Amino acid sequence: MAKPRGPLVSWLTRRVGYPLEAVLVHGFCGLFRSLPLDRASALGGWIGRTVGPRLRGTRTARRNLERAFPEKSRAEIDAIILGMWDNLGRVIAEYPHLDAIGAYGPGGRTEVIGAEHIDALREDGKAGILVSGHFANWEVKPVCSRKMGLELAVVYRAPNNPYVSRLLTELRGAAGGTHIPKGPEGARALLRTLTKGGHVGMLIDQKMNDGMPVPFFGRDAMTAPAAAQLALRLGIPLVPARTERLGGARFRITVLPPVEPPNTGDRNADVRILMERLNALLEQWIRERPAEWLWLHRRWPD
């Protein structure tokens, strides 16, 4: 358990640490923006592969991988970790270029499989929820969705650093729509969006301490149930979507049909069943491309 920070440390973090961090982030952002997209992505990947394995998060990633894939050798896990850092470095470098990456169709950088399900969400006259996880470049989906005529209000975890948070919101502007921070106020904004017929994008693969335990790679993981709760409560479609990196800064988005809602007569049981189905789907995707998932989360209890 982390020790609480004293008032002096908190003051120094806010007044000194955050501005310095913001200067560094803005500097890298400016560098990546000045480069052509493919060179920026490649440089980000190189930085990720070079610096990432030396960072503390690598220990968390290794622990998660050893528990999720006990059959894999150390060399195989090392390769996944290196690929994860390469992907994460590319994601960061690609932020200033999201609008270009989100171009889909012939000649575009992103291909879309299951586009008819996006069309259905846009045209059915109801609200809807698009769910996914931190796969490949997870920021591409809302950008591509906007270009397909479906605006998504994106739920996100705001960074602690307010200067960096503002920059990320600006860079995510290519997705249009509304950005909803997690938390009580964000939950109210999320409900307002859906009750007014809007559409929401949610990443459901992070730990939520006060969520519900749902199996994930054979162990219970505390999982946010909001997507299932809202879909069942409002009677709206819950549509899974996956992003894959096809090499460099090229992607494939696969949109699946809405998940069939259970109807046991017990709403709590229905929520659990729905989240179990979604976690099983995320697990399947991760097993297929483990280096494209963000293993840095403390997803399971230690």
PAZAPA-4460 file (N, C-alpha, C; in steps of 0.05 Angstrom, whole numbers, plus 32768, in hexadecimal, padded with zeros to 4 digits):
% residues 302
    n_x    n_y    n_z   ca_x   ca_y   ca_z    c_x    c_y    c_z   seq   type   mol
   8011   7FE8   8000   8000   8000   8000   8012   8019   8000     1      M     A
   800C   802C   7FEE   801C   8044   7FEC   8019   8055   8004     2      A     A
   802F   8061   800D   802E   8073   8024   8022   808D   801C     3      K     A
   8011   8099   802D   8005   80B3   8026   801B   80C8   8024     4      P     A
   8018   80DA   8011   802C   80EF   800D   8026   8106   801F     5      R     A
   803B   8112   802A   8038   8129   803B   8031   8141   802B     6      G     A
   8029   8157   8039   8021   816F   802B   8037   817C   801B     7      P     A
   8050   817A   8025   8067   8186   8016   806B   8177   7FFC     8      L     A
   806B   815C   7FFD   806E   814C   7FE5   8058   8152   7FD1     9      V     A
   803F   8153   7FDB   8029   8159   7FC9   802C   8174   7FBC    10      S     A
   8034   8188   7FCC   8038   81A3   7FC1   804E   81A4   7FAC    11      W     A
   8064   8196   7FB1   807A   8196   7F9E   8071   8187   7F84    12      L     A
   8062   8172   7F87   8058   8164   7F70   8047   8176   7F5E    13      T     A
   8034   8184   7F6B   8022   8195   7F5C   8030   81AD   7F50    14      R     A
   8042   81BA   7F5F   804E   81D3   7F56   8068   81CF   7F46    15      R     A
   8075   81B9   7F49   808F   81B4   7F3B   808D   819B   7F29    16      V     A
   8085   8185   7F35   8085   816C   7F26   8073   816C   7F0E    17      G     A
   805A   8175   7F12   8047   8175   7EFC   804F   8187   7EE6    18      Y     A
   8058   81A0   7EEB   8061   81B1   7ED5   8079   81A6   7EC6    19      P     A
   808C   819A   7ED4   80A3   818F   7EC6   809B   8177   7EB5    20      L     A
   8089   8166   7EC0   807F   8150   7EB1   8071   815A   7E98    21      E     A
   8061   816F   7E9B   8052   817A   7E84   8065   8184   7E6E    22      A     A
   807A   8192   7E77   808E   819C   7E63   809A   8185   7E53    23      V     A
   80A0   816F   7E61   80AC   8158   7E54   8098   814B   7E40    24      L     A
   807F   8148   7E49   806A   813C   7E38   8065   814E   7E20    25      V     A
   8063   8168   7E24   805E   817A   7E0E   8076   8179   7DFA    26      H     A
   808E   8177   7E04   80A6   8175   7DF3   80A5   815D   7DE1    27      G     A
   809F   8146   7DED   809D   812D   7DDD   8086   812F   7DC9    28      F     A
   806F   813B   7DD2   8058   813E   7DC0   8060   814F   7DA8    29      C     A
   806E   8165   7DAD   8077   8176   7D97   8089   8167   7D84    30      G     A
   809B   8157   7D8F   80AE   8147   7D7E   809E   8134   7D6C    31      L     A
   808C   8125   7D78   807C   8111   7D69   806A   811F   7D54    32      F     A
   805F   8136   7D5B   804E   8145   7D48   805E   814F   7D30    33      R     A
   8078   8155   7D35   8088   8160   7D1F   8091   814B   7D0B    34      S     A
   808F   8132   7D13   8098   811C   7D02   8081   8110   7CF1    35      L     A
   8087   8106   7CDA   8072   80F6   7CCB   8068   80DF   7CDD    36      P     A
   8050   80D8   7CD9   8043   80C4   7CEB   8053   80AA   7CED    37      L     A
   805C   809F   7CD7   806A   8085   7CD9   8085   8088   7CE9    38      D     A
   8092   809E   7CE4   80AC   80A2   7CF3   80A6   80A7   7D11    39      R     A
   8091   80B6   7D17   808A   80BB   7D33   8084   80A1   7D41    40      A     A
   8073   8090   7D34   806C   8077   7D40   8084   8065   7D44    41      S     A
   8096   8064   7D30   80AE   8054   7D33   80C0   805E   7D49    42      A     A
   80C3   8078   7D4B   80D3   8083   7D61   80C7   807D   7D7C    43      L     A
   80AD   8080   7D7E   809F   807A   7D97   80A4   805C   7D9F    44      G     A
   80A2   804B   7D8B   80A7   802E   7D90   80C3   8029   7D9A    45      G     A
   80D7   8037   7D8E   80F3   8033   7D96   80F7   803D   7DB3    46      W     A
   80EB   8054   7DB9   80EE   805F   7DD4   80E1   804C   7DE8    47      I     A
   80C9   8041   7DE1   80BB   802E   7DF2   80CC   8016   7DF8    48      G     A
   80D8   800A   7DE2   80E8   7FF2   7DE5   8101   7FF7   7DF5    49      R     A
   810D   800F   7DF2   8126   8015   7DFF   8123   801D   7E1C    50      T     A
   810F   802D   7E23   810B   8037   7E3E   80F8   8026   7E4E    51      V     A
   80E3   801D   7E42   80CE   800F   7E51   80D7   7FF8   7E62    52      G     A
   80E7   7FE5   7E57   80EF   7FCE   7E68   80FE   7FD5   7E81    53      P     A
   8109   7FEE   7E82   8118   7FF6   7E9A   8106   8003   7EAF    54      R     A
   80EC   8008   7EA8   80DA   8016   7EBA   80CD   8002   7ECE    55      L     A
   80C4   800D   7EE4   80B9   7FFD   7EF9   80A0   7FED   7EF0    56      R     A
   8091   7FF9   7EDD   8079   7FEB   7ED3   807E   7FD0   7EC7    57      G     A
   8097   7FCC   7EBF   809E   7FB2   7EB3   809A   7F9B   7EC7    58      T     A
   809F   7FA1   7EE1   809B   7F8C   7EF5   807E   7F84   7EF7    59      R     A
   806C   7F98   7EF6   8050   7F93   7EF7   8047   7F83   7EDE    60      T     A
   8051   7F8B   7EC7   804A   7F7D   7EAE   8054   7F60   7EAF    61      A     A
   806C   7F5B   7EB9   8077   7F40   7EBB   8066   7F2F   7ECE    62      R     A
   805F   7F3A   7EE5   804F   7F2B   7EF8   8033   7F24   7EEC    63      R     A
   8027   7F37   7EDE   800D   7F32   7ED1   8010   7F1C   7EBC    64      N     A
   8025   7F1D   7EAC   8028   7F0A   7E97   802E   7EEE   7EA1    65      L     A
   803F   7EEC   7EB6   8045   7ED2   7EC1   802C   7EC5   7ECD    66      E     A
   801A   7ED5   7ED7   8001   7EC9   7EE2   7FED   7EC3   7ECC    67      R     A
   7FEC   7ED4   7EB8   7FD9   7ECF   7EA2   7FE2   7EB8   7E90    68      A     A
   7FFC   7EB6   7E8C   8007   7EA1   7E7A   801D   7E91   7E88    69      F     A
   8015   7E80   7E9B   8029   7E71   7EAA   8038   7E5D   7E98    70      P     A
   802D   7E57   7E80   803A   7E44   7E6E   8050   7E51   7E5E    71      E     A
   8052   7E6B   7E5E   8066   7E79   7E4C   8081   7E7A   7E5A    72      K     A
   8096   7E78   7E4A   80B1   7E7A   7E54   80B8   7E97   7E5A    73      S     A
   80CE   7E9B   7E68   80D7   7EB6   7E6E   80DD   7EC5   7E54    74      R     A
   80E9   7EB8   7E41   80EF   7EC5   7E27   80D6   7ECE   7E19    75      A     A
   80C1   7EBE   7E1A   80A8   7EC6   7E0E   809B   7EDE   7E1C    76      E     A
   809D   7EDE   7E36   8092   7EF4   7E45   80A2   7F0E   7E40    77      I     A
   80BD   7F0A   7E3F   80CE   7F22   7E38   80C6   7F2E   7E1E    78      D     A
   80C0   7F1C   7E0A   80B9   7F26   7DEF   809E   7F35   7DF0    79      A     A
   808B   7F2B   7E00   8071   7F39   7E02   8075   7F54   7E0F    80      I     A
   8086   7F55   7E24   808A   7F6F   7E32   8097   7F83   7E1F    81      I     A
   80AB   7F7A   7E10   80B8   7F8C   7DFD   80A4   7F96   7DE8    82      L     A
   8093   7F84   7DDE   807E   7F8C   7DCB   806A   7F9F   7DD7    83      G     A
   8063   7F9B   7DF1   8051   7FAD   7DFE   805C   7FC9   7E00    84      M     A
   8076   7FCB   7E07   8083   7FE6   7E09   8085   7FF3   7DEE    85      W     A
   808B   7FE3   7DD9   808C   7FED   7DBE   8070   7FF9   7DB7    86      D     A
   805B   7FEA   7DBC   8040   7FF3   7DB6   8039   800C   7DC5    87      N     A
   8040   800D   7DDF   8039   8024   7DF0   8048   803D   7DE6    88      L     A
   8062   8039   7DDF   8071   8050   7DD5   8065   805B   7DBB    89      G     A
   805B   8049   7DAA   804E   8051   7D92   8034   8060   7D97    90      R     A
   8025   8056   7DAA   800B   8063   7DB1   8010   8080   7DB9    91      V     A
   8024   8084   7DCA   802B   809F   7DD3   8033   80B1   7DBC    92      I     A
   8044   80A6   7DAA   804E   80B6   7D94   8038   80BB   7D80    93      A     A
   8024   80AB   7D7F   800E   80AE   7D6B   7FF9   80C2   7D73    94      E     A
   7FF9   80CB   7D8D   7FE4   80DD   7D96   7FE1   80F6   7D84    95      Y     A
   7FF6   8103   7D7C   7FF2   811B   7D6B   7FE8   8115   7D4F    96      P     A
   7FE7   80FB   7D48   7FE0   80F3   7D2D   7FC6   80E3   7D2C    97      H     A
   7FB6   80E4   7D41   7F9E   80D3   7D42   7F8B   80D8   7D2C    98      L     A
   7F88   80F1   7D23   7F75   80F7   7D0E   7F7D   80E9   7CF4    99      D     A
   7F96   80E8   7CEE   7F9F   80DA   7CD6   7F9C   80BC   7CD9   100      A     A
   7FA2   80B1   7CF1   7FA0   8094   7CF5   7F83   808B   7CF3   101      I     A
   7F70   809C   7CFC   7F54   8094   7CFC   7F47   8093   7CE1   102      G     A
   7F55   809C   7CCC   7F4A   809A   7CB1   7F47   807C   7CA9   103      A     A
   7F2F   8074   7CA1   7F2A   8058   7C9C   7F22   8054   7C7F   104      Y     A
   7F22   803B   7C77   7F1A   8035   7C5B   7F32   8034   7C49   105      G     A
   7F2D   8031   7C2E   7F43   8030   7C1B   7F56   8048   7C1D   106      P     A
   7F6F   8042   7C20   7F83   8057   7C22   7F87   8061   7C3E   107      G     A
   7F76   805A   7C51   7F78   8063   7C6C   7F8A   8051   7C7C   108      G     A
   7F90   8059   7C95   7FA2   804A   7CA6   7F93   8036   7CB7   109      R     A
   7F79   8037   7CB8   7F69   8025   7CC9   7F54   8017   7CB8   110      T     A
   7F53   7FFD   7CBA   7F3D   7FEE   7CAE   7F29   7FE6   7CC3   111      E     A
   7F10   7FE5   7CBB   7EFA   7FE0   7CCE   7EEB   7FC7   7CC5   112      V     A
   7EEA   7FB3   7CD6   7EDA   7F9B   7CD2   7EC1   7F9E   7CE4   113      I     A
   7EAA   7F99   7CD9   7E91   7F9B   7CE9   7E87   7FB8   7CEA   114      G     A
   7E8D   7FC8   7CD5   7E84   7FE3   7CD4   7E66   7FE6   7CD5   115      A     A
   7E58   7FD0   7CCD   7E3A   7FD1   7CCE   7E30   7FD4   7CEB   116      E     A
   7E40   7FCB   7CFE   7E37   7FCE   7D1A   7E3A   7FEB   7D24   117      H     A
   7E4E   7FF9   7D19   7E50   8016   7D1F   7E38   8024   7D12   118      I     A
   7E32   801D   7CF9   7E1B   8029   7CEB   7E02   8024   7CFA   119      D     A
   7DFE   800C   7D05   7DE6   8006   7D14   7DE4   8017   7D2E   120      A     A
   7DFB   801A   7D3C   7DFB   802B   7D53   7DF3   8048   7D4C   121      L     A
   7DFD   8051   7D36   7DF8   806D   7D2D   7DDA   8071   7D25   122      R     A
   7DCE   805C   7D19   7DB4   8060   7D0D   7D9C   8055   7D1D   123      E     A
   7DA1   8047   7D33   7D8B   8039   7D40   7D7A   804B   7D52   124      D     A
   7D82   8065   7D54   7D72   8077   7D64   7D74   8074   7D82   125      G     A
   7D87   8063   7D8B   7D8B   805F   7DA8   7DA8   8066   7DAF   126      K     A
   7DAC   8068   7DC9   7DC7   806B   7DD4   7DD5   8050   7DD1   127      A     A
   7DEF   8050   7DD6   7DFE   8037   7DD4   7E1A   803A   7DE0   128      G     A
   7E26   8023   7DE7   7E40   8023   7DF4   7E53   8011   7DE3   129      I     A
   7E6A   801D   7DDC   7E7F   800E   7DCF   7E94   8007   7DE4   130      L     A
   7E9A   7FEE   7DE8   7EAD   7FE6   7DFD   7EC5   7FD9   7DF1   131      V     A
   7EDC   7FDD   7DFE   7EF5   7FD1   7DF5   7F09   7FD2   7E0C   132      S     A
   7F22   7FCF   7E06   7F37   7FCF   7E1A   7F4F   7FDE   7E0E   133      G     A
   7F66   7FDD   7E1D   7F7E   7FEB   7E15   7F8E   7FD9   7E02   134      H     A
   7F84   7FD7   7DE9   7F90   7FC7   7DD4   7F9C   7FD9   7DBF   135      F     A
   7FB4   7FD1   7DB5   7FC2   7FE0   7DA0   7FC1   7FFE   7DA6   136      A     A
   7FB7   800E   7D94   7FB2   802A   7D9A   7F94   802E   7D9F   137      N     A
   7F8D   802E   7DB9   7F70   802E   7DC0   7F63   8049   7DBB   138      W     A
   7F74   805E   7DB4   7F68   8078   7DAF   7F5E   807A   7D92   139      E     A
   7F64   8066   7D81   7F5C   8068   7D65   7F3E   8064   7D62   140      V     A
   7F32   8053   7D72   7F15   804C   7D6E   7F03   8064   7D6E   141      K     A
   7F04   8075   7D83   7EF1   808C   7D82   7EF6   809F   7D6B   142      P     A
   7F0F   80A2   7D62   7F15   80B3   7D4B   7F08   80A7   7D32   143      V     A
   7F0D   808D   7D2E   7F01   8080   7D16   7EE3   8080   7D18   144      C     A
   7ED8   807C   7D30   7EBB   807D   7D33   7EAF   8098   7D2B   145      S     A
   7EBD   80AD   7D33   7EB3   80C8   7D2B   7EB3   80CB   7D0D   146      R     A
   7EC8   80C1   7D00   7ECA   80C3   7CE3   7EB4   80B2   7CD5   147      K     A
   7EA9   809F   7CE4   7E93   808E   7CD9   7E78   809A   7CE1   148      M     A
   7E78   80B1   7CEE   7E5F   80BF   7CF4   7E54   80B8   7D0F   149      G     A
   7E63   80AA   7D20   7E59   80A3   7D3B   7E6B   80B1   7D50   150      L     A
   7E61   80C5   7D5C   7E70   80D4   7D71   7E6E   80C4   7D8B   151      E     A
   7E85   80C0   7D97   7E86   80B2   7DB1   7E8F   80C4   7DC7   152      L     A
   7E81   80C4   7DDD   7E8A   80D0   7DF6   7E9D   80BC   7E03   153      A     A
   7EB6   80C4   7E06   7ECA   80B1   7E0F   7ECF   80B3   7E2D   154      V     A
   7ECD   809D   7E3B   7ED2   809C   7E58   7EF0   8096   7E5C   155      V     A
   7EFD   80A6   7E6C   7F1A   80A2   7E70   7F22   80A9   7E8D   156      Y     A
   7F39   809F   7E94   7F45   80A5   7EAE   7F57   80BD   7EAB   157      R     A
   7F50   80D3   7EB7   7F60   80EC   7EB4   7F7B   80E8   7EC3   158      A     A
   7F92   80F0   7EB6   7FAB   80EF   7EC4   7FAB   8101   7EDD   159      P     A
   7FBB   80FA   7EF1   7FBD   810B   7F08   7FC7   8127   7F02   160      N     A
   7FD9   8129   7EEE   7FE4   8142   7EE6   7FD0   8152   7ED5   161      N     A
   7FC6   8168   7EDE   7FB1   8176   7ECF   7FBB   8182   7EB5   162      P     A
   7FD5   8189   7EB3   7FE0   8194   7E9B   7FE2   817E   7E85   163      Y     A
   7FEA   8166   7E8D   7FEB   8150   7E7A   7FCE   8148   7E72   164      V     A
   7FBC   8149   7E86   7FA0   8142   7E80   7F95   8154   7E6A   165      S     A
   7F9A   816E   7E6C   7F90   8181   7E58   7F9C   817B   7E3C   166      R     A
   7FB6   8174   7E3C   7FC3   816D   7E22   7FB6   8155   7E16   167      L     A
   7FB2   8140   7E26   7FA5   8127   7E1B   7F89   812D   7E11   168      L     A
   7F7A   813D   7E1F   7F5F   8144   7E16   7F61   8152   7DFB   169      T     A
   7F74   8164   7DF8   7F78   8172   7DDF   7F7F   815F   7DC8   170      E     A
   7F92   814C   7DCE   7F9A   8139   7DB9   7F83   8126   7DB2   171      L     A
   7F73   811F   7DC6   7F5C   810E   7DC0   7F45   811D   7DB1   172      R     A
   7F49   8137   7DAD   7F35   8146   7D9F   7F2F   813C   7D83   173      G     A
   7F41   812C   7D77   7F3C   8120   7D5D   7F24   810E   7D5E   174      A     A
   7F1E   8104   7D76   7F07   80F2   7D79   7EED   8102   7D7B   175      A     A
   7EEF   811C   7D7F   7ED6   812C   7D83   7EC8   8124   7D9C   176      G     A
   7EAE   8129   7D9D   7E9E   8120   7DB3   7EA5   812B   7DCE   177      G     A
   7E9D   811D   7DE3   7EA1   8126   7DFE   7EB5   8113   7E0C   178      T     A
   7EC5   811E   7E1E   7ED8   810E   7E2D   7ECE   810E   7E4A   179      H     A
   7EC8   80F6   7E54   7EBC   80F3   7E6F   7ED0   80E6   7E82   180      I     A
   7EDA   80F5   7E96   7EED   80E9   7EA9   7EDF   80D6   7EBC   181      P     A
   7EED   80C1   7EC3   7EE2   80AE   7ED7   7EDE   80BC   7EF2   182      K     A
   7ECB   80B2   7F01   7EC5   80BD   7F1B   7EA7   80C4   7F1D   183      G     A
   7E9E   80CC   7F34   7E81   80D1   7F38   7E75   80E6   7F25   184      P     A
   7E84   80FC   7F20   7E79   8110   7F0E   7E78   8105   7EF1   185      E     A
   7E8D   80F5   7EEA   7E8D   80E9   7ED0   7E77   80D5   7ECC   186      G     A
   7E70   80C6   7EE2   7E5B   80B3   7EE0   7E40   80C0   7EDA   187      A     A
   7E3C   80D8   7EE6   7E23   80E7   7EE1   7E23   80F1   7EC4   188      R     A
   7E3A   80FA   7EBA   7E3C   8103   7E9E   7E37   80EC   7E8B   189      A     A
   7E41   80D5   7E92   7E3E   80BD   7E81   7E20   80B6   7E7F   190      L     A
   7E12   80B6   7E96   7DF6   80AF   7E95   7DE6   80C4   7E85   191      L     A
   7DED   80DE   7E89   7DDF   80F3   7E79   7DE3   80EF   7E5B   192      R     A
   7DFB   80E8   7E53   7E00   80E4   7E37   7DEF   80CD   7E2C   193      T     A
   7DEE   80B7   7E3A   7DDF   80A0   7E30   7DC1   80A5   7E31   194      L     A
   7DB7   80B2   7E46   7D9A   80B7   7E47   7D91   80CA   7E32   195      T     A
   7DA3   80DA   7E27   7D9D   80ED   7E11   7DA1   80E0   7DF6   196      K     A
   7DA7   80C6   7DF5   7DAA   80B8   7DDC   7DC6   80B8   7DD0   197      G     A
   7DDA   80C1   7DE0   7DF5   80C2   7DD7   7E03   80A6   7DD8   198      G     A
   7E1B   80A6   7DCE   7E2B   808D   7DCD   7E45   8091   7DDC   199      H     A
   7E4D   807C   7DEA   7E64   807D   7DFC   7E78   8067   7DF5   200      V     A
   7E92   806E   7DF7   7EA7   805B   7DF5   7EB4   8056   7E10   201      G     A
   7EB7   803D   7E18   7EC1   8036   7E32   7ED7   8020   7E2F   202      M     A
   7EED   8024   7E3E   7F02   800F   7E40   7EFD   8001   7E5B   203      L     A
   7EF9   7FE7   7E5A   7EEF   7FD9   7E72   7F03   7FC5   7E7D   204      I     A
   7F1D   7FC9   7E77   7F31   7FB5   7E7F   7F43   7FBE   7E96   205      D     A
   7F3C   7FD4   7EA3   7F4C   7FDD   7EBA   7F3F   7FD5   7ED4   206      Q     A
   7F50   7FD2   7EE9   7F46   7FCB   7F03   7F35   7FE1   7F0F   207      K     A
   7F1F   7FD9   7F1C   7F0F   7FEC   7F2B   7F0B   7FE0   7F47   208      M     A
   7F17   7FED   7F5A   7F19   7FE1   7F75   7EFD   7FDB   7F81   209      N     A
   7EE9   7FEC   7F7B   7ECF   7FE7   7F85   7EBC   7FDB   7F70   210      D     A
   7EC8   7FCE   7F5C   7EB8   7FC0   7F48   7EB0   7FA5   7F51   211      G     A
   7EAA   7F93   7F3D   7EA2   7F78   7F44   7EB8   7F64   7F3B   212      M     A
   7EBC   7F4F   7F4B   7ED0   7F3B   7F42   7EC5   7F2A   7F2B   213      P     A
   7ED3   7F2B   7F15   7ECB   7F1C   7EFD   7EE3   7F0C   7EF3   214      V     A
   7EE0   7EF3   7EEB   7EF7   7EE3   7EE2   7F05   7EF0   7ECA   215      P     A
   7F20   7EF0   7ECB   7F30   7EFB   7EB6   7F4B   7EEC   7EB6   216      F     A
   7F51   7EDC   7EA2   7F68   7ECB   7EA2   7F68   7EB8   7EBA   217      F     A
   7F51   7EAE   7EC0   7F4F   7E99   7ED5   7F4F   7EA3   7EF2   218      G     A
   7F50   7EBE   7EF5   7F4F   7EC9   7F10   7F3C   7EE0   7F11   219      R     A
   7F2F   7EE4   7F27   7F1D   7EFB   7F2A   7F2C   7F15   7F28   220      D     A
   7F21   7F27   7F18   7F2C   7F42   7F15   7F16   7F56   7F1B   221      A     A
   7F1C   7F6A   7F2B   7F08   7F7E   7F32   7F02   7F8E   7F19   222      M     A
   7EE9   7F8D   7F11   7EE1   7F97   7EF6   7ECB   7FAB   7EF9   223      T     A
   7ECD   7FC1   7EEA   7EB8   7FD6   7EEA   7EA0   7FCC   7EDB   224      A     A
   7E88   7FCB   7EE8   7E70   7FC0   7EDC   7E5F   7FD4   7ECE   225      P     A
   7E68   7FEE   7ECC   7E57   8003   7EC3   7E4C   7FFE   7EA7   226      A     A
   7E5C   7FF4   7E95   7E53   7FF0   7E79   7E3B   7FDD   7E79   227      A     A
   7E3D   7FC6   7E87   7E27   7FB3   7E88   7E0F   7FBF   7E96   228      A     A
   7E13   7FCC   7EAD   7DFD   7FD8   7EBC   7DED   7FEB   7EAB   229      Q     A
   7DFB   7FFD   7E9D   7DEE   8011   7E8D   7DE0   8005   7E75   230      L     A
   7DEC   7FF2   7E68   7DE0   7FE5   7E51   7DC6   7FD7   7E58   231      A     A
   7DC6   7FC9   7E6F   7DAF   7FBA   7E78   7D99   7FCE   7E82   232      L     A
   7DA2   7FE2   7E91   7D8F   7FF5   7E9D   7D80   8005   7E87   233      R     A
   7D8F   800D   7E72   7D83   801E   7E5E   7D7A   800F   7E45   234      L     A
   7D80   7FF5   7E44   7D77   7FE5   7E2D   7D85   7FED   7E13   235      G     A
   7D9F   7FF2   7E15   7DAE   7FFC   7DFD   7DC4   7FE8   7DF6   236      I     A
   7DCD   7FE8   7DDC   7DE1   7FD5   7DD4   7DFC   7FD9   7DE0   237      P     A
   7E09   7FC3   7DE5   7E25   7FC3   7DF0   7E36   7FB5   7DDB   238      L     A
   7E47   7FC5   7DCD   7E55   7FBB   7DB6   7E73   7FB9   7DBB   239      V     A
   7E7F   7FA1   7DBA   7E9C   7F9F   7DBD   7EAB   7FA6   7DA4   240      P     A
   7EC2   7FB3   7DA7   7ED3   7FBA   7D91   7EF0   7FB6   7D98   241      A     A
   7EFF   7FAC   7D85   7F1B   7FA5   7D89   7F2D   7FB5   7D76   242      R     A
   7F44   7FBE   7D7F   7F58   7FCA   7D6E   7F71   7FB9   7D6D   243      T     A
   7F7B   7FB4   7D55   7F94   7FA5   7D51   7FA7   7FB7   7D41   244      E     A
   7FC1   7FB4   7D48   7FD6   7FC2   7D39   7FDF   7FB0   7D22   245      R     A
   7FDD   7FB9   7D0A   7FE5   7FA9   7CF3   8002   7FAD   7CEB   246      L     A
   8010   7FBD   7CF9   802C   7FC3   7CF2   802F   7FE1   7CF0   247      G     A
   8043   7FEC   7CFE   8046   8009   7CFE   802E   8017   7D08   248      G     A
   8025   802C   7CF9   800E   803B   7D01   7FF6   8035   7CF0   249      A     A
   7FF1   801B   7CEC   7FDA   8011   7CDE   7FCA   7FFE   7CF0   250      R     A
   7FB0   7FFF   7CED   7F9F   7FF1   7D01   7F87   7FE4   7CF4   251      F     A
   7F7C   7FD1   7D03   7F63   7FC4   7CFC   7F50   7FC7   7D14   252      R     A
   7F38   7FD1   7D10   7F24   7FD2   7D25   7F0E   7FBD   7D1D   253      I     A
   7F08   7FAC   7D30   7EF3   7F98   7D2C   7EDC   7F9D   7D3F   254      T     A
   7EC5   7FA3   7D34   7EAD   7FA9   7D44   7E9B   7F90   7D43   255      V     A
   7E93   7F86   7D5A   7E83   7F6F   7D5C   7E65   7F77   7D5F   256      L     A
   7E53   7F64   7D5B   7E37   7F6A   7D60   7E32   7F6F   7D7E   257      P     A
   7E1D   7F7D   7D85   7E17   7F82   7DA2   7E16   7F67   7DB1   258      P     A
   7E21   7F68   7DCA   7E20   7F51   7DDB   7E03   7F4B   7DE3   259      V     A
   7DFB   7F33   7DE1   7DE0   7F2B   7DE7   7DDB   7F2F   7E05   260      E     A
   7DC8   7F3F   7E0D   7DC4   7F44   7E2A   7DB7   7F2C   7E38   261      P     A
   7DC1   7F23   7E4F   7DB4   7F0D   7E5D   7D9A   7F17   7E6A   262      P     A
   7D89   7F05   7E70   7D6F   7F0C   7E7D   7D67   7EF7   7E90   263      N     A
   7D75   7EF5   7EA7   7D6F   7EE1   7EBB   7D58   7EE9   7ECE   264      T     A
   7D51   7F02   7ECD   7D3E   7F0D   7EE0   7D4B   7F19   7EF9   265      G     A
   7D65   7F16   7EFA   7D75   7F22   7F10   7D89   7F35   7F04   266      D     A
   7D85   7F4F   7F07   7D96   7F63   7EFA   7DB3   7F60   7F02   267      R     A
   7DB9   7F5B   7F1C   7DD4   7F58   7F24   7DE2   7F40   7F17   268      N     A
   7DD3   7F2A   7F14   7DDD   7F13   7F07   7DE2   7F18   7EE9   269      A     A
   7DD0   7F27   7EDD   7DD3   7F2E   7EC1   7DEC   7F3F   7EBC   270      D     A
   7DF1   7F52   7ECE   7E09   7F63   7ECC   7E22   7F52   7ECD   271      V     A
   7E23   7F3F   7EE0   7E3A   7F2E   7EE3   7E3E   7F1D   7ECB   272      R     A
   7E29   7F11   7EC0   7E2B   7F00   7EA8   7E36   7F10   7E91   273      I     A
   7E2C   7F29   7E8E   7E35   7F3A   7E77   7E52   7F41   7E7A   274      L     A
   7E5B   7F48   7E93   7E77   7F4F   7E97   7E89   7F36   7E93   275      M     A
   7E7F   7F1E   7E9B   7E8E   7F06   7E96   7E93   7F01   7E78   276      E     A
   7E7E   7F06   7E68   7E80   7F03   7E4B   7E94   7F17   7E40   277      R     A
   7E93   7F30   7E4A   7EA5   7F44   7E3F   7EC2   7F3E   7E47   278      L     A
   7EC7   7F36   7E61   7EE2   7F30   7E69   7EED   7F18   7E5A   279      N     A
   7EDC   7F04   7E54   7EE5   7EED   7E44   7EED   7EF6   7E28   280      A     A
   7EDF   7F09   7E1D   7EE5   7F13   7E02   7F00   7F22   7E03   281      L     A
   7F03   7F33   7E17   7F1D   7F42   7E19   7F34   7F2E   7E1D   282      L     A
   7F30   7F1A   7E2D   7F45   7F06   7E31   7F4D   7EF8   7E17   283      E     A
   7F38   7EF1   7E07   7F3E   7EE4   7DEE   7F4F   7EF6   7DDC   284      Q     A
   7F48   7F10   7DDB   7F57   7F22   7DCA   7F74   7F25   7DD4   285      W     A
   7F77   7F27   7DEF   7F92   7F2A   7DFA   7FA3   7F11   7DF4   286      I     A
   7F97   7EF9   7DF6   7FA6   7EE1   7DF1   7FB0   7EE0   7DD4   287      R     A
   7FA0   7EEB   7DC2   7FA8   7EEB   7DA6   7FBF   7EFE   7DA0   288      E     A
   7FBF   7F15   7DAE   7FD4   7F2A   7DA9   7FDD   7F35   7DC4   289      R     A
   7FEB   7F26   7DD4   7FF1   7F2F   7DEF   8003   7F48   7DF0   290      P     A
   8013   7F4C   7DDC   8026   7F63   7DDD   8017   7F7E   7DD8   291      A     A
   7FFE   7F7C   7DCF   7FEF   7F94   7DC8   7FDC   7F9D   7DDF   292      E     A
   7FDE   7F8F   7DF6   7FCE   7F97   7E0D   7FE0   7FA5   7E22   293      W     A
   7FD4   7FB6   7E32   7FE3   7FC5   7E45   7FE5   7FB6   7E5F   294      L     A
   7FFA   7FA7   7E63   7FFE   7F95   7E7A   8007   7FA5   7E93   295      W     A
   8008   7FBF   7E92   8012   7FCF   7EA8   7FFE   7FD3   7EBE   296      L     A
   7FE4   7FCE   7EB8   7FCF   7FD1   7ECD   7FD3   7FBC   7EE3   297      H     A
   7FCD   7FC4   7EFB   7FCB   7FAF   7F11   7FAF   7FA4   7F10   298      R     A
   7FAB   7F92   7EFD   7F90   7F89   7EF6   7F85   7F75   7F0B   299      R     A
   7F96   7F66   7F18   7F8D   7F52   7F2B   7F97   7F58   7F47   300      W     A
   7F89   7F4F   7F5B   7F94   7F52   7F77   7FAE   7F44   7F7A   301      P     A
   7FC1   7F50   7F89   7FDA   7F42   7F8E   7FD7   7F2C   7FA2   302      D     A
***
